[in-house]
Amino acid sequence: MKGSLLNPRRSIAVLLLGTTFILNAVGGTLKPLDVTDSPSSGHSAGLTATITLLNGTTRTIKLDGVGCSVSICSRVFITGKDQRNSDTRIWLDTLSAIKEITGNRALFVLSDGTAQQLSLLPDFRVIYVANQNGGTARIDLSKIKSLDVLPPTR
């Protein structure tokens, strides 16, 4: 049975290779989409905004990025699905407000006055805000009534 398929070493090697292949395939889908946000995009990060929570409480925040509950996916844009079910990217530095937020949809108002209703994608349902300790805190968009971008300070 020296060359048998039931050789324990051969079986372990096959299992390890199979497991490695599966972990690499699954791990690839869990990586953040665009967290580095190339400076060549020409868009800025770090907006200051006022958020109104569902209970009416307001807070002024520094928006650090947008992502899922695990990580920031972008510091400069948010992506959603439009009425035609096409991916639509909205640059955060063109954003004036996010209103009419529900569990899976929101109205995005741009600084030029246009507005667009988008379905929220799982990778873009959480905003990351800078906290006082230099880290970030997560706030699910479904917990926010509205977000209003404040004009930049000079």
C-alpha positions as CSV (number, residue, x, y, z in Angstrom):
1,M,0.0,0.0,0.0
2,K,3.0,2.2,-0.3
3,G,1.7,4.1,-3.4
4,S,-2.0,4.0,-2.3
5,L,-4.2,7.0,-2.5
6,L,-5.0,6.4,1.2
7,N,-1.5,7.4,2.2
8,P,-2.0,9.8,5.2
9,R,0.7,12.2,4.1
10,R,-0.8,12.5,0.6
11,S,-4.3,13.0,2.1
12,I,-3.1,15.8,4.4
13,A,-1.3,17.5,1.5
14,V,-4.4,17.4,-0.7
15,L,-6.6,18.7,2.2
16,L,-4.1,21.6,2.9
17,L,-3.9,22.6,-0.8
18,G,-7.7,22.5,-1.0
19,T,-8.2,24.5,2.1
20,T,-5.6,27.1,1.0
21,F,-7.3,27.4,-2.4
22,I,-10.7,28.0,-0.7
23,L,-9.4,30.5,1.8
24,N,-7.7,32.5,-0.9
25,A,-10.9,32.5,-3.0
26,V,-13.1,33.6,-0.1
27,G,-10.6,36.1,1.3
28,G,-10.4,37.9,-2.0
29,T,-14.1,38.8,-1.8
30,L,-13.7,40.3,1.7
31,K,-11.0,42.8,1.0
32,P,-11.9,46.5,1.2
33,L,-12.8,48.0,-2.2
34,D,-10.7,51.2,-2.4
35,V,-9.5,52.2,1.0
36,T,-6.3,53.7,-0.2
37,D,-8.2,56.2,-2.5
38,S,-5.4,57.3,-4.8
39,P,-4.7,61.0,-4.6
40,S,-5.0,61.0,-8.4
41,S,-8.8,60.8,-8.0
42,G,-8.7,64.6,-7.4
43,H,-11.3,64.3,-4.6
44,S,-10.8,65.3,-1.0
45,A,-11.6,63.5,2.2
46,G,-12.3,64.5,5.8
47,L,-15.6,66.4,5.4
48,T,-17.2,68.0,8.5
49,A,-20.9,67.4,8.8
50,T,-23.8,67.5,11.1
51,I,-25.8,64.3,11.6
52,T,-29.2,64.0,13.1
53,L,-29.9,60.7,14.8
54,L,-33.3,59.0,14.7
55,N,-34.0,60.3,18.2
56,G,-33.4,63.9,17.1
57,T,-30.0,64.3,18.7
58,T,-27.5,66.2,16.5
59,R,-23.7,65.8,16.4
60,T,-21.0,67.5,14.4
61,I,-18.7,64.9,13.0
62,K,-15.6,64.6,10.8
63,L,-16.3,62.0,8.2
64,D,-13.4,59.7,7.9
65,G,-14.8,57.3,5.3
66,V,-17.6,55.0,4.3
67,G,-17.7,51.2,4.4
68,C,-19.2,48.2,6.0
69,S,-19.3,47.2,9.7
70,V,-15.8,45.6,9.3
71,S,-13.8,48.3,7.5
72,I,-13.6,51.5,5.6
73,C,-14.0,50.9,1.9
74,S,-13.5,54.5,0.7
75,R,-12.6,57.8,2.1
76,V,-13.7,59.9,-0.9
77,F,-16.8,58.2,-2.3
78,I,-20.0,56.2,-1.7
79,T,-21.5,53.8,-4.1
80,G,-25.1,52.7,-4.4
81,K,-27.6,51.4,-7.0
82,D,-29.7,53.8,-9.0
83,Q,-33.3,53.1,-10.3
84,R,-31.8,51.1,-13.3
85,N,-29.9,48.9,-10.8
86,S,-26.5,50.4,-12.0
87,D,-23.7,51.1,-9.6
88,T,-23.5,54.9,-9.0
89,R,-20.5,56.5,-7.3
90,I,-21.1,59.8,-5.4
91,W,-17.9,61.7,-4.5
92,L,-18.2,62.8,-0.9
93,D,-16.7,66.2,-1.6
94,T,-19.6,66.9,-4.0
95,L,-22.2,66.0,-1.3
96,S,-24.4,68.5,0.4
97,A,-26.7,66.2,2.3
98,I,-28.0,62.7,2.8
99,K,-31.7,62.7,3.6
100,E,-34.7,60.3,3.7
101,I,-32.5,57.5,4.9
102,T,-34.2,54.1,5.4
103,G,-32.7,50.7,6.1
104,N,-31.7,50.3,2.4
105,R,-32.2,53.6,0.6
106,A,-31.2,57.3,0.9
107,L,-31.6,60.5,-1.0
108,F,-28.2,62.1,-1.8
109,V,-28.3,65.8,-2.4
110,L,-25.3,67.2,-4.2
111,S,-23.7,70.7,-3.9
112,D,-25.0,71.6,-7.4
113,G,-28.6,71.1,-6.1
114,T,-29.2,67.8,-7.9
115,A,-30.6,64.9,-5.9
116,Q,-30.4,61.1,-6.5
117,Q,-32.2,58.3,-4.7
118,L,-29.9,55.3,-4.3
119,S,-30.2,51.8,-2.8
120,L,-27.4,51.3,-0.2
121,L,-24.9,48.6,-0.9
122,P,-23.6,46.4,2.0
123,D,-20.1,47.8,1.6
124,F,-21.3,51.4,1.9
125,R,-23.9,51.3,4.8
126,V,-21.6,52.5,7.6
127,I,-20.0,55.9,8.0
128,Y,-16.7,56.2,9.9
129,V,-16.2,59.3,12.0
130,A,-13.1,60.5,13.6
131,N,-13.3,60.4,17.4
132,Q,-11.4,62.4,20.0
133,N,-8.8,59.7,20.6
134,G,-7.6,59.8,17.1
135,G,-9.4,56.6,16.1
136,T,-12.7,56.1,14.3
137,A,-16.2,55.2,15.4
138,R,-18.8,53.5,13.2
139,I,-22.4,54.7,12.6
140,D,-24.8,52.7,10.5
141,L,-26.6,54.9,8.1
142,S,-29.9,53.3,9.1
143,K,-29.4,55.0,12.6
144,I,-29.2,58.4,11.0
145,K,-32.2,60.7,10.1
146,S,-30.0,63.0,8.0
147,L,-26.4,64.2,7.3
148,D,-25.7,67.8,6.3
149,V,-22.2,68.7,5.1
150,L,-20.8,71.9,6.6
151,P,-18.9,74.4,4.4
152,P,-15.1,74.1,4.7
153,T,-13.4,76.4,7.2
154,R,-10.7,78.6,5.9
